[in-house]
Amino acid sequence: MENPTRRSVLLGSVASALTCPALAQTAGSSAAAFFKGKTIRMLVGSPPGGGYDLYARMILPYLAKRLEATILVENRDGNGGLMALNYLMKRPADGLSIMHASAEAAFLSQLLQREGVVWDVTELKWLARTSAAPKLWFVGNNGKVQSVAAAKNASQMIWSSTGPADNISDVAAVISYALGLRSRIVVGYRGAGDMSLAVVRNEADAGVLSGDSAYNLVVSKQVKPLAILADKRWPHLPNVPTLLEAGAVPDEKKWILDFRQQVGEAQRAMVVAPDTPPDRVEYLRAVFADVLADPALVEEGARTNREINFMPGADLQTLLGKLMRTAQPDVASIRKIMLESYF
């Protein structure tokens, strides 16, 4: 068995090296050499064609070129993204398995102590946020509910989702709580495509997606947007009101909207396992910072309505840690709203 003291000294030596320019350059060169010519798995916790998958495949060629590596997308949908994140934890922590994950779902699943969580979101090594867009509440064009007022008067609202705390069902629950809707959230849909199709076909009365995932559905008039969960309107759909603009929310319920919007700041992000060598983590963070600022990638994202909204991995790590600490006093109330009231 490895001597724990020796392990601490070794890790401390790596950390010290990264603060010394000459040694940091050596560590970065070593990490670069490690990735060169390797095959990297990029895990996605949803089926092909969803937002996470499309972003991953858009970023992949730029990242592969920068790392001089081969990158393969591996879709492992199930349980609101938990299956893929749990699989990441089983893979060797060498940096060759990267996940394009929902930092929101990872955070909420741990906060709410969902069964099957085998990670600590504050110990996962977050590399970069790739995108962030407000959550959009939409209904079918020919559905029974066509307005926020009608939703408030409905005897029951059926919402589609993949699973509990999947960054979809929890938003539906928050909207339902804030507006006093009589809702039932149905889980088990594979991903964004199936969830939205259920609404288009009137199998479900309402759905929630990130704005960038729902944008084409809205402009093609397959669904009708009702509101976004944000403190201001989204420039890409400027006629869609915020939830506070769309419906009267009692003051005593506004806290849950504020909390969920803060969680939404994390959104889509690249992550590796906790025990990944520190020099490789820092190298990957630097590479993603370069890749996500590449004008060609940024332009491609803007052209295809998949905008890059970069946040450095270290900043995302800090954000998630802060959210985990500040949410603790309200965990029981958050759990009741997001997991217990509408299923």
N, C-alpha and C positions, 0 to 999 in steps of 0.2 A: 504493500500500500504506500502511496506517495506521502511523504512527510508534509503535513499541512503548513508548517512554518516555511519549509522550502518553497511550497507552491505560492505562499503569500509574497515571499521575497522575489520570486520570478515574475509574478504579475506586477509587483511594484517596480521592478526593473523595466518592464515593458512600458508602463505608464510614464516613468521618468524619461525613457528614451524618446517618447513622443513629444515631450516638452523641450527637448534639446534639438535645435535645427538639424545638425549634422547627423545625429543618431536617428531622428525622425525620418530624414531622407533615406537612410539605410533601411529602416523598417518599412517605409513605403515601397522601396525598390524590391524588397523581399516579397511583400504582399503582391506587387504587380507581377513578379515572376511566378508566383504561385498560381495565379488565375490564368496566365497566358497559356493558351492551347487547351485549357480544360473544358469540360462540358458541365454547364450549370443548369439546374432545374429551377424554373420559376413557377411556383405553385400558385394556383388561383382557386379560391373556394367556391366557385360558381361555374355553371356550364359555359361552353363557348358562346360568344355573341353578347354576353352581358357587359356591363360597364367595366368591371374589374378586368375581365378578359380582354376587352378591346384596348384598354389603356396599356395592359401588359404587352400585348402584341405590337402596339404602336411604339412603345419605348424599346422593345427588345433589340431591334437591329442597331440602334444607336449605342445601347449598352454593350452589345456583343462586340461592336467595332472598337469601342473604347477599351474594353478588357482584353481584346484579342482572344475571345473565347467563343465557344458554341453555346447558345442558350436555347433550351426547349421549354415551352409552356406545358404544364401538366395540370389539367383541370380535375379537381377533386371536390365536387359539390356535395353538400349534405350538411344538415343540422345548422343552417345559417352560417356556414363557413368554419364551424368548429372542427369538422373532420380534417380539413386541409391544415389548419393550424396545429392540431394534435399530431398530424403526420410529420409536420416540420420538426416537432419536438423529438420525434423518433429517428430522424435523419442524423447523420454525423454532423456535429457542429463545426464544420470546416469552412463555411462560407459558400459552399457549392450548392446549397439549397436556399433559395431566396423565395419569400412569399410576397405577392402583391395582395395585401390583406386589408380587411376593414378594421382599422384601428378603433373605430367606434364600437363595433360588435365585440372585439376582443376585450375592450375596456368594460363594456356593460355586462358581458357574460361573467367576467370575474367579479365585478362589483356586486352583482346580484346572485353570486354563488350558484351559477347554473351547473347542473350535473354534467360531468365530462370535461370540465376545465382543468387542464394539466399544466398550465403556464402561469407565470406572474407577469402581467403586462408591463410592470415597471422594470423587470429583469430582461425581457426580450430586448434585442438590440435593434432599435428603429433606425433605418438608414436615410429615409427621406419621405416626406409627404409628396405625393404625385399630383393630387387634385383635391379640390374642395368646392362643392356646390350646395346650395340650400336644398332641403327636402321639399318635394312638390306633392301636394295632395291633389288627386285627380279622380274623376268619375267617368263612366261611359257616356257617350253622346246620347244614347237612347235609354239610359238607366232611369230608375225611379227617383233618384236624387240628382238635381241639376243646380243646386245652390247651397250655400252654407245654411241659409234659413231652412231649407227643406231637410237638410241633414239633421238639424236640431229637432225638427218635428217628426222625423221618421221613427216608426215603431222599433226598427232595428236596422243597423248598418253592418253589412258584411264586408270585411277587409281581407285581402289576400296577402300572404307573407310566406317566407320560407321556414321560419322557426322563431322561437322566442328570442328577444333581444338581438335580432339579426340586423339591426339598424334600419329596419322597415317596420316590423310589428311594434317596436317600442315607440316609434314616432306616431303610428296610428293610435296607440294607447294614450300617448301624451295629448294628441289632438282631441281624442274622445273625452278625456278627463277635463281638459281645459274648457271645452265647449258644452260639456254635459251630454254628450251623445250616448245613445243606447246602442252599443257596438258589440260585435262578436268578431274576433280575429281568427281567421282560418289559416293554419300553418300546413306545410307540406309541399308547397310549390317549389320547383327546382331552382328558379332564378328569376331575374327581371322579366325575361320574355314570357314565361308562364304566368307570372303574377299580373302583368299588364294585359295579357290575352284574356285572363279571367274577367277583368273589368270590361274590356271591349265586348266580350260575349255576354255580359250581364250575369255571369256566374257569381261575381262579387260586385258590390255596390261601389267600392272605392279602393284606391290603391295609393301607395307612396313609393316614390323613387327619387334618387338624386336628380336635380334639375337637368344635368347633362345627359343622363340616361333617358329621361322622359321627354326631352326637347323635341325629338323627331316625331314622337307620338302626338305631341301637341300641335306642331306646325302642320302635320299631315291630317289633323283633325280626327284622329282615331280616338282621342280622349279629350275631355274638357277639364282644364285646370281650375281648381277652386281657390287655392291659397298656397303660399310657401311658408316654411318655418324659418324665419329670418327676421332680423331687426330692421331690414330695409328691402326694397324690391330688388329683384334680380335683373340686371341690365338686359339679359337675353330674352326675358319675357316680362317687359316692363308693365304690361297691363294686368298682370296677376298680382293681387294684393297679398300683403303679409297676413298671417293668421290674426294678428291683433287688429288689422284694418278690416278684415273680412267678418269677424264675429266678436261680440262682446265677451271678453274674458274677465271674470272676476279678479280683483286685485290679489286675493289670497291664493289664486291658482297660477299666477304669472311666474312664480319661482321655477316651476317645472319646465316652462318654455325656455327660460334663461339657461337652466341647467342643460337641457337637451341641445340648445344651440352651441353651448361651450363644448360639449362632447363632439358635436359636428365639425368643430375646427380640426379634429384629428383625421377624419375621413379615410381616404384611400392612401395606403402607405406601403413602402417596402420594408421588410423586416427579416432578420436572421435569428437563429437560436441564441439563447443567453450565453452559452459557453464558447461562442465563436471567438477565436484569438483576437485580442484587442487591436493588433496592427492591421488585421484584415477588415475589421469593422471600420476603423478610421479610414482605411484606403477606400472601401466601398462607399462610405459617406462622401468622400471627396469626389469619387467618380460620379456618383449620382448628382452631386451639385453641378458638375460640369455638364453631364448629359442633359439634365432637365433645364439647363440654361442654353442649350444648343438652339440657335435661331431656326434651324431647319425643323427641329422637333416642335418647337413652340409654334411655328407657322403651321405645321401639319395638324397640330392639335386644334388650333383656332379654326382652321379650314374645315375640320371634320366634327366640330362641336365637342371636342374632347380637350378642353383647355388644361394646360399645365398650371398648377398652382403650388409651387414648390415651398416646402418648409424644411430646413436642415434637420437631419436626424437627431442631433443633440437637442435642438429646440423642441422637437416632438416628444422626445424622451422626457424632458422637463415638464411639458404640458400635461402628459398623461400622469406623471407622478403627482403633480399638483392637484389635478382633478380627483385622483384616487384619495388623496388626503382630505380635501375639502368636502367630498361627498359623503364621508363616513357618518356624520350626524343624521343624514336624511335617508340612509339606506333602506330602512323599513318602509318609509313612505314611497320611495322610488320603486321598490320591489312590488308593493301593492298595486301601484299604477301600471307598471310595465309587464308584470308576470301573473298577477292574480285576478285582475278585475274584468278582463275582456276575452278570456279563452274558454 
